[in-house]
Amino acid sequence: MRSLPSRRSFLCTGSALAAGAVLATPAAAQSPWPAKPIRIVVPYTAGGFTDQMARLLQVGLQQRLGQPVIVDNKPGANSIIGVDAVAKAAPDGYTFGVFIAAYAANTTLYPKLPYDPKKDLVGVSLMGVSPLVAAVPMNAPFKTTAELVAYARANPGKLSFASSGTGSAAHLTTELMRLVTQTDMVHVPYKGASPALADLMGGQVPLFLDPPPNLIQPAKAGKIRLIGVASDKRVPALPDVPTFIEQGYPGLVGSTWAAMLAPAGVPREIVQRMSEEVARIIRSPEVTQRLEQTMGTFAEGSTPQECDAFIAAETAKWAKVIQDAQVKLD
């Protein structure tokens, strides 16, 4: 692991020590990072996927960095409020953010953001990728993806699908499903995943795509049926649910994900150090097992450059889906 320069490294030894202390520059006089508590902004309410991912890091970072780590929930405006707080924070290495797929989609959905994602924020580490899973009610007239597609094609404009909100990963991945399968389905946005799932279980809406953490237990309890995973590989927590690719729908891949970002201008050595610490925690056996077996999320842990490249690719991907599906904000 790359070490950060300490105050002592800037000072000369021997007889020049006193003179070095007097002539030390302001940068040399600063304490080694971190010297005070670190804040991780989560642009959603407590308890959701993003919050869970941030809190997975909290204890490990405190132990490894020797400073308190505070998770600061700043929900609102489809994550824009929290993201803007990070973008405008001092670039001193004491404010970071954990963002999800909406961050990439918002670049296209909102023509006037209060921040510039290309200039104001930099990637630290991709933490985890959680493929979306298609769920239908137990009494639905279709039990497989092929049957759902056949039903939708035979009844254009009559099959609706729920989402946790316009522009969410659930919404955009189902729009991608509609494009790939060439079907006409109607979007029904909800204010969050919980009411959407409740209506799915009650049979009021026939299709809902969401990350595995929200669907695993209802599926095990026999309240919903899972018919496909929007990934290039099966989710370890749901080994019996085939991917859409396996079922003959190439390109039908969509996920939510968690990535840590920092304000642009944070010293690169601090970004690199935080990236390495995040990767160590995420790739630890206990965290990896929890992510994959309990949350249905693939553990990542990337370099800052890999994180930036991933977000750029996601931004371009969902921009095309938004344009092709003519997605507009409510």
C-alpha positions, 0 to 999 in steps of 0.5 A: 500500500502506498504510504502518505508523507508524514510531517517528519518526512518533510524535515531534515535530520541532525543539526538542521532539524531546528531550522527545518521546523522554522522554515517548514511550509504550510503543507509540511505543517499539516497533520498526516491524513486522516487527522479528523472524522471522515464523512460519507454522504448517502443521497438516500434515506437510511436502510436502503441499498446505498445506505447499507453499502456505505455502512458496510464500509463504516466500521472497517474504515474506522479501524483501518484509518483510526478516525470516526467515519460518519454516514450522512444521509441527504435524500431528495431530488433523485439523489441530486441533493446528496451528490451536490453536497459532495461536489461542493464539499472542500476537496480536503479528503474528509468528504466522500459520497456513495452513489448508485446507478441513478447518478449515471442516469441523471446526467441525461435525465436532468439537462441542468444539474447543479454540478458537473459530473465530469468536472466536479467529482472523481471516482474512488472505487466501484464497491458492488454491482447488484443485477436487477431481477424480474418478479411477477405475482404468483397468480400472474398468467405467465411463469417465465420470461418467454411467457411474459413476452408472449403475453405482452406482445399479444396484449400491446399496451395492457401489461404494466410494470412498476418501478421505484420511480422515474429514472431509477435503475428499476425503471430504466432496466425495464425500459431496456427490457421493453426495447430488447423484447420489442413489447409495449408495456406501460410504466407505473412509477411508485415512490420507492420500492416498498409500495411497488413490491406491496402492489406486486405481491397483491397482484395490482401490478404484474411486473417489477424489476428490483435488486435482489435484497428486496426480493429474496425473502418474498420469493422464498416465502412464496409471495412472488415468482422470480423469472429472470436476472438482468446480468451476464451471470447468475446471482449466487443468492438466487442460483435457480433463477436464469439470466435473461441472456440464458433465456435468449435475450442478449443485451438485457443487462441492467443493475444498480451499483454502489460506487464511492466518489470524491470532490474533484481536487482531492489530492490523488494520494488520498484518493488512492489510499481510500480506494485501496482501503475500500477494496480491502474491505469489500474483498474481505471474505466476510464482506464478500460473502454478505454481499453475494449471499445476503444482498445478491450483490457482486463484490467489486473494489476497483481502482479510481481509474476503473471506477471512472471508466465504469461510470462513464460506460453506464452514463453512455448506456443509460443515455441511449436507453433514455433516448430510445425509450423516450423517457421523460421526467414526470 
